[in-house]
Amino acid sequence: MALNLSQKQEVVAELAGVAAKAHSLIAAEYAGVNVSSMTAMRKKARESGVFLKVVKNTLASRAVIGTDYEVVKDALTGPLLYAFSMEEPGAAGRLIKEFSKGNDKLKAKVVAVGDKLYPASHVEVLAALPTRDQALAMLARVLSEPAAMFARAVKAVADKQDGGAEAAAA
């Protein structure tokens, strides 16, 4: 179904708004992916904070102008599915990686983080990034470790002094 001019402008405006806020973008070839797989992928995308959309490349190219993702506009060829990570940078990477395992027709073509364009193989790197909760847990551990080390050192000194005092009393 062809879009009229106002519908195209709405799509471009929507994508431009998403691109302005997104942490990362993956454009993937999807030709040959069955409807049930696409439906499952869309559901998983909503759950994981990924904006997923199939649009014409000319509209996507116009939408990314003026955003960090302007670097991808020349690489957008063929039928593509656009996955923007809205909550955490690795979400789109994990989504595409997960669904490409079960469907060899789904292949990442463009990976972009910020204003940097990466080869499609970087979807693995993006997917390996920790989730927000994992990153916060790692940060908490790093911040709490010096206090824990200090407490262990104090305990070791106290134990050593208690052991020396018991030997002297005997």
C-alpha angles and dihedrals in degrees: 000000000000119000122227121230096268092049090050090050090051092051092048091048092049093049092045090054091049093046091051091058102033125111096207143358132214121185111196135185108241105171109138097023109134123238096250091054091048091049091050091047092051091050092049090047092056090049094050100044098256122140105218122188141156111215137151113279092235090059092046090049090054092045095055095051108114094019132094088261095064086105090073099055095094093049095057106107132139128017106326138183114212119216116186118188105223103174106028131010098239099049096091091045092053091047095051093042092050095049095041089060091067096035122045090191091070108081129166111237105171129028121186132174115184109320095336125101117209133186118265091256088071089076084088091055092048092048090052093059112112120255118249091261092049091049092050091050090051091049092049090051092049091049095046097044098081091054091047091049090050091050091050091049092050090048091049091051091047092049091049092050091047090051091050091048092050091050091050092049092052 
